[in-house]
């Protein structure tokens, strides 16, 4: 949520490339959190909970799975909510290349810095950030253990359809 909120602040200040680049860690943080909850091994969890107090623990932390590998493991997990995993995979397929380009200061980021940012691009990035936040809300509803907690999330999708892309119909 912090990345999404920070992106809005940066957009408000006209710092579009920096705002756009935050969409990738917003997405990856959600994937990593779901992977930790539903698909990570005890060894993975242990590796990620070690303090970074030396070269060996820092190197171990850097040898984590890629986002694609985490998604694959989530997909094969019997416990993971399949609807959310499908939304995360579709999001990656739709936005992955653009996320990488802006995160790494690629061609689009350089070109847009000089030529400007089309209104539709800014709108789409905000909608995509909202989509990641909405998936987070769905996950929170599922983790609560109370099915009725999904009702406000569904209403949010209906009430704010103009601000949320629909990747998978449910």
Protein Blocks (a to p, Z undefined) as FASTA:
>chain_A
ZZmmmmmmmmmnopaklmmmmmmmmmmmmmmmmmmmmmpcfklmmmmmpccfbfklmmmm
mmcccfklmmmmmmmpmkbcfklmmmmmmmmmmmmmmmmmmmnopaklmmmmmnopafkl
mmmmmmmmmmmmmmmmmmmmmmnopaklmmmmmmmmmmmmmmpccfbdZZ
